[in-house]
Each structure stands twice: as structure tokens, then as C-alpha cells.
Amino acid sequence: MTYARFEWDKKKNIANQFKHGVSFESAQQAFFDPRAVIIQDVRHGIPEDRFHCMGRVDEGILTVRFTHRGNAIRIFGAGFWRKGKRIYEEANKIHR
């Protein structure tokens, strides 16, 4: 991974922890999974490109919503969503 740092809004981080049980500090780990899958979020990519990273962390397959800003990965949200898990398993040919 070539990005030097992660960043996020502190209030969104707290809200995400209450809503989805995941801190953005923990969400960073998904990017370090060598089998992580990154796809563009075509529904929410205006005015800047947005993406989803699906990666394995201790608790399971985590989906992280993010964008690139300068030399940083800006995290907007994270959760253990079924669709992200399915995409990760299909991309990595993991059979249930």
C-alpha cells in the first residue's frame, strides 16, 4: 500500500462505532489484508471518487468506505456487511 496515512472525521468515527460497532482505528486493518478487494463506489462517487475496501480483520470480513485525499485514505464508514463479505469471498474463491 502506498498511502502514508489514514484520516477521518471524529464525529463520524463515534457515530460509526455506535451504529456498526467498528472504530475507524480498527477499520484501517482491512487495508493490510493481502487478499483485500477494492471496488469503486459508483453510486456515491460524486463529486469525488469513493471506494469500498473489503478485507479480513480479527472479527471477520470488514467493508470500509473511503476516498483518496492527497496522500491520505479518508475513511467514511465501516461495518461487517453481508454484501462486502460475499464480494470478498467470490473474489478470493472462498467457498462456504
Rosetta blueprint (number, residue, H / E / L):
1 M L
2 T L
3 Y L
4 A L
5 R E
6 F E
7 E E
8 W E
9 D L
10 K H
11 K H
12 K H
13 N H
14 I H
15 A H
16 N H
17 Q H
18 F H
19 K H
20 H H
21 G L
22 V L
23 S L
24 F H
25 E H
26 S H
27 A H
28 Q H
29 Q H
30 A H
31 F H
32 F H
33 D L
34 P L
35 R L
36 A L
37 V E
38 I E
39 I E
40 Q E
41 D L
42 V L
43 R L
44 H L
45 G L
46 I L
47 P L
48 E L
49 D L
50 R L
51 F E
52 H E
53 C E
54 M E
55 G E
56 R E
57 V E
58 D L
59 E L
60 G E
61 I E
62 L E
63 T E
64 V E
65 R E
66 F E
67 T E
68 H E
69 R E
70 G L
71 N L
72 A E
73 I E
74 R E
75 I E
76 F E
77 G E
78 A E
79 G E
80 F L
81 W L
82 R H
83 K H
84 G H
85 K H
86 R H
87 I H
88 Y H
89 E H
90 E H
91 A H
92 N L
93 K L
94 I L
95 H L
96 R L
